[in-house]
Every structure is written in structure tokens, then in C-alpha cells.
Amino acid sequence: MTCECFLLLPRVCAALADPRQPGSDDTCLEKLLDWLRCLAALDPTMELVQDNPCLTELITSVLALPEPSPSILSFTLRLAGILAASENRFQHLQQEKLLVRLFGRDGPLNSAVWEDASVRSGWVEGVHSMMHHQPALHFLCSGGGIDVIFSLQGDPSLFVASAASQLLVHMLTFSVEFETTKPLSTKDCDWPACAQMIIKRIEDSLQSSSASHIEQSLKLLTSLFGSCHATWTEALWLGIAKQIESFLTEETVQAQHMLVNLLLNMAWSPVFYDTEGSFWPLVTSALEHLTPVQAGPLAVGILRIYKCPQDVRIQALTVLLQPMDCILRAASQPLEYAGLLDESVSDPITVESLLSSKSSCVSLLCQTLGHLEELLSLIYLPVNLPFTSLLRSLMTILQFCNGFLSPASPLGSTISRILINCFRVQRSALDVLAALSAKRGCDMLIGSLFDVLLAYLESPNTSPIVLKKTFQATSKWLMRLQELSYSNSQWQQTEKILGDVFLVLQKRLCSPCWEVRDSSLEFLTVLIERLSDQDEFRQSLLSSEVPRLTENLLEDPESYVRASAVTAMGQLAFITYFAPESPVAGNQYNKENAVAKLQEILSTDPEGFPRRAVISIFTEWLRQGCTGQLEDTEQFVSRVIQTVEHDLDWEVRLGGLELVKSFCNQTICQLGLPKCPYVPVTSGVTSSTHQSELLQIFCRAKLFSFLFRSLCDCDKPVGQRACDILLGLRSAFYPNSTLEHSQGTGDSPASHGIAWLQRTLRQGSLAQNFPTDGGNGVDFQDPESMMLALGTIDLEELHDELNKSSDHVEKSPQSLLQDILATVGTIEENEADCY
């Protein structure tokens, strides 16, 4: 603690305890507690309270108040808990009778202020903070604290109820692990006294007729088994297993929905990996007795666990797939194809009745599809899924949703009427469809699959959200189609599908709905990024109207669409402009005109999104070595950075710095110097010829004026990136061994200008009218001056300043204490930091 804080803290404590003062801001009190918690943790001795008696005086003063404010009392309870976390300080507070007056029966528990949730929350948090040693545990157990905490599990405040449950878990774990001398069994006498009290209350609650008490104990057990994997948890489980199992079959107690999280937390614990115990049979029973909606989360959770008995895993998969199997069977009778399941775990009639009801059909299918997507996203699938039948079921759902399937069965007709134009199910099914593209075994259905996808892409009834999902699924399956074309020589099928896709895309690019145009451009961009190396793809794309329509959308009235069009055009350029040979004869696209359009957007577009897209595309072109085919790269970069350095959007300016970084890297590589100037090198630029040539290029491109100006940018990320680039350049021109010899400016003509520049840069964003035209003796296009600037200016100091948080002064404890005093009116006006 600094001397200033030491002097301010007594005044703060006195102000907080004074009922005449207005209450301090709760945020300040939270920060004060955080600071005191850090101090207490650093030094568990008595020194904190001995050197700062004002802390205990604050507690005494608040307790003496007839009606303390709830916020100050809550603060005091938490402060006492923080101080009592050390056994020495706990004993001191006990001797002063402070803890019993705060946390005992005669404290706030029996006063009117207990009705305030913040006081109850402070009481629980204070107890939790001190619960790090056995005296605190015994103090609470002997004083009736266990009863209070159990009652708070049902508190109307969810925060208090959750904190109380977490506190009981902590106390039970602490009691068992620090007070047990031998392995535990299910006999009461083997448990430590405090643990025995808690376990007895849990058992009594589970056996009670109160649904709320049962629910609270199940939540407590769920938290316990999720956080503690000690072997003694098995002894606890054996004592309550039969009661838990009875909840699956007893209709009088509706606790089934609470069991899923409990069983999953236990399944992840190594304690219950043993297949010979009673746990896994209980999981099997739960999968049988829970409703399909309740069993779904349990099933997918079990399937994610590798150390799970095979029979339980198969049963969980059966539960998960049952709704999909029902869909497949409802589509036609008799069943044309093999179903997903040979037999069901639960009664199929139950699933059929849920799918026949409008209120439950959509929710059950969305839940099932979400679980399947979660399962398919795993790198390693611990179970074999029937991918072909699953894909057929997904296609059936999508056809039900758009009305393209006329089922013969009564159940199928009912489901079809419920699902027609249901975008929730459509989105979920398309997500699973996209995830399924990475799996093998669906190749024979790929033709039928694209029929379904194209139907969605063509249909005017497809909503923009569903269309976006359809585009995403289509792009992934087109990549899969390309793989199949290589292996099976199915060129004709691929060409036909690509032709159909681009025909639909042409229509969608002309849609009156801007979301549709935007999604179409995003889809095109993804296709080019992933398939541009395929001859069939390039042929189909360039023979369509898609490139022309994309270029037209650069002038779209909607800025999001213009930005997407810029990105698509940037990717399209790799095929139309930068390819060694255009795959389409007679390609008339004017690349200079297209580049000019992008530069015009960068200069004149009123919205930031298109301008950001342009600078990103220019940077990518530069990184790919394509700008040399446009014009001289140096002039190109110079023109771009002169445009972006005055842009009002900081992300555009930041993008300009990324362009500069790539240009520096590329130029140094071309001259045969160390590959990347942003990694320390040992030799640096030793060749004076190369050094001079590099500096001349960078100066002609006006890089240094842009970089040094950016150091004073009002948006910190811009300054930070500029500083990083300058540090990288300096490491190339000045190896560590030679930098120290260049620190002095000497008597060179540029020395006075560099000194002025150093002073200006220290002002940071406060620098006014930063000159880039040689004013004040600084010539940013003079190689000698810039070499001197790189070696002289303390870039490390600037880097440290730029990386400080904007509130680094205000975040200090001294500033916090001053703010609290200012709030309660006991400090001179304007003396406190305001933030």
C-alpha cells in the first residue's frame, strides 16, 4: 500500500460509516473490495488490520448504527469475510465479537434490513470468503449457519440462491477434504461433523414431499459432481442413488427434468467410469423413462463421452435418432428405404404424437437437429452414425418444409402441414446438412441432394435467412462434389450442377431484397476462394453473367451490398485479371477500369464498410504479388495510403497500415534482405546500396509521413500498429549492435527537425496539425532524415505509452479512494479523478 493510500483509507472508512454522508457508488465499493481482497491475499498475517485499524473501526461503526444502509451493510459483511479469510485475522475479529454480530443469530439475520437482497448476498459472499480454515467452518456450523444457507437456496433472488448453493458445495468439499482421516463409507459416523450435517439435510430434502426442496438439492448435487471428482463422491452417491432412481418412475414428484445435468456431470467424473457400478444402469433407465425432449440433451451428452459403455452409447444414439427415423418412416408407407433404427428405446407412439402436435413438433425437431449438428462438429465421433439414412431424413424434412413432398401416410401429411414454410426447422436442417458434407457415405444421394438445394435457391418463398443457410450448405457440398469428380470422373454431373447454380445466382444477384443480394455475393466469394483452382468452376463462372452483375453491384444503394461486391470483385480478379491465361477466350473485362472503380470507392464512398473492403482487397492483392501486374507497386501503394491517411474511419486507416506492412515486407524480400522486418535480425541491412535503395523507395511512396502521422492518431489501435511497423523497420536498418551508436543526433542539418519530431510524438494524439510536408525542418521524403529518425526517436517509449490503458491513472487505488471521498463530499472540489 502506498503512502498516499495509507493516508486516504482512514478518511474513506470514516466517510462510509457516517450515516449523514450520501451513499457511495456501488461500483466504487466493489473496486474497493477488490483492492482490499488483493492486499489480504498478499499478506495473510495480522499486519493489514494492525497497520489499518480503520478497517475494524468501520465494521464496529456500521454495527453500531441503528439503521445502516443496505449497501454499506452488505459492503461490511463482505469486508469482514475478506479479512477473516486468514486464520490469524479471523481469531482477532472473533475476540472483538465482530463476526458473531455480523454472521450470527443476533446479526442482520433477524433485522428488517435482511429483507434487502443485497444484504443477504453480502452475508453469503462474506461467509464464502472466510471459509478457508477449520475455525471458520466450525464457527458457522455451531452457530446455525447451515440452516440459514439451506434456506437461502430458495431465495427469491436468483443470485443469492445460486451463491448459497455454491457455498454449500464449497463447505462440503472443504469439510471432507480437510477433516477426514480415513477413507469414507456410507455410514454417518465416517463423515466429518459439518459434512454430515450437510449430507443429512440433502437426504432429508430428497425424501421430502416438497418439490422446491428436491429441486434445490438436485441443483446442489449437480454442482458438486460437476466441480469435485474426488473418490468420496462415490460414497455420497451410494447413499442417495435409490432415492434419485425413484424420481424416474414416481409421478407424484416431477423432478425428471433436473436429472439430466446431474447425470451428465457424474458421467464426466472418473469416479463413475466403472461399468460395474450402479451409475450406468441408472443412465439407461433415464434414457428409457424420460420424455424424448428431456432425453435428447442426456443422449447427446453421453455420446460426447469416450469412456462410456458401448450398450449405453448405442441406446443414447437410438434416442437421439428416433425423431429422424420417425420422419423417414412418415414420408412413405411402406418404407422405401432402410430406416435409421432397427428398434426403439422408448415407445415410437410417443415420438409420433409429439411430431403430430403443432406445439411440440417444431421444438422437438429443432432440438434434435441442434444435437446432431453438435455431434457432427466433433473431430472424433465416438459412435458410427448412419450418414446415408440421416441425409435422406434431412432431405425429407426440407421437402416437407417447402411443400415439395406429398407423403402417403397420415402422419406424414400431418407433419407436412405443420412444417410448411417453418424457417426454424429449415435453418436447423440446413446447418446439419452443411456439417454432414464432411462425412463420407452420402455420395450416392448427391444428385438428389442438389435437387433439394436448388429448389430452395430458386423458390421465391425461401426467406432471406433460410437462403443464406442454403448458400452455406451448397458451398460445402459443391466442394464435396469437386472431390467426387476427381475420383469418379463425374465431370458432366458437376458441370450441370455448377451451371444450374450460376443460373440461380444470376437471378438472386438481381433480387429487390438487399439481404438476398448480399448473401449471394458472400456465397460467390466463398466459392471463388475454395474452388478457383478447378477448371470446370472457372469455365462455368466466366461463361455466366455473374461477373458483370457483380461489378454492377459496386454501385448498389445499400452499403453492405457494395462492401460484399468489393470483396467478391477482389476475389474474382484472381481469375479474370491476374490469372496467367484467362480460361475463357474473349474475356473483355477491363481490369484497369475495375481497379479504378475500387479506388474511387475508397476515395468517395460515404459509408465505411465498402472502403474497409477495398483496403482489405488491395492488401490481399499486394500479399499475393498481383499489384505488379496492375502498375508500378510503389506508385500504387503511394496513391492508396495518401487516400486512406485522411479517412475518417479508423479501421480504414488501420487497413492502410496493413498495406504498408505488406509492402515493406515484400520490398525487402525482393532485394534479397532478411525476409520479415518485423522479427529481430542479426545482420540488418548491411549493404549501403540496398539500404539506400530501400529508403528511397519508402520515401518516394510517402510511407514515413503516413507512419509518423499515424503515431499521433486519435484512435489508439492505429498508433500501436504504426509503432510496431516502425520498430520492425528499425530492427532491419539498425541491428542491436549498431543502434546504440546512432542515438545521438549530432550536428546534421536534419537533427533539429528530428528533435522537434520526437517532442511532437510524445504529445501523441494531442499533437495539433501534424505536418507531413517538410515543416519544422522534417523532410519525410529525405532518406537521410528518415534513417536518422529511425535511429534516434525512442520508439520503445512510444510503444509503452501507446499500450497503456486509457484509464491507467484512474484505475489506481489512490484514484479510487479519492473518487469515493469525492462522492461523499469530503474532498476539495476538482481534486478527485473523474472517469
Salt bridges, closest charged atoms under 4 A:
ASP18 OD2 - ARG20 NH2 3.03
GLU30 OE2 - ARG78 NH1 2.66
ASP34 OD1 - ARG37 NH1 2.93
GLU125 OE2 - ARG37 NH2 3.54
GLU125 OE1 - ARG78 NH1 3.79
ASP147 OD1 - ARG201 NH1 2.64
ASP155 OD2 - ARG120 NE 2.57
GLU179 OE2 - HIS138 NE2 2.69
ASP204 OD2 - LYS200 NZ 2.93
GLU215 OE2 - LYS219 NZ 3.69
ASP325 OD2 - ARG329 NE 2.72
GLU374 OE2 - ARG304 NH1 3.24
ASP431 OD1 - LYS469 NZ 3.04
ASP443 OD1 - ARG480 NH2 2.95
GLU483 OE1 - ARG440 NH2 3.33
GLU483 OE1 - ARG480 NH1 2.94
ASP500 OD2 - LYS496 NZ 2.98
GLU522 OE1 - LYS468 NZ 2.57
ASP535 OD1 - ARG538 NH2 2.23
GLU545 OE1 - ARG548 NE 2.61
GLU551 OE2 - LYS597 NZ 3.47
ASP556 OD2 - ARG517 NE 2.75
ASP605 OD2 - ARG562 NE 2.71
GLU631 OE1 - ARG639 NH2 2.56
GLU634 OE2 - ARG700 NE 2.73
GLU645 OE2 - HIS646 NE2 3.61
ASP647 OD2 - ARG611 NE 2.70
ASP649 OD2 - ARG612 NE 2.84
GLU651 OE2 - ARG612 NH1 3.46
GLU658 OE1 - ARG623 NH2 3.36
GLU658 OE2 - ARG721 NH1 1.74
ASP713 OD2 - ARG653 NE 2.73
ASP715 OD2 - ARG653 NH2 2.78
ASP724 OD1 - HIS799 NE2 3.39
GLU740 OE2 - HIS741 NE2 3.76
GLU796 OE2 - ARG730 NH2 2.15
GLU797 OE1 - ARG762 NE 3.50
ASP800 OD1 - HIS799 ND1 3.91
GLU801 OE2 - LYS804 NZ 3.18
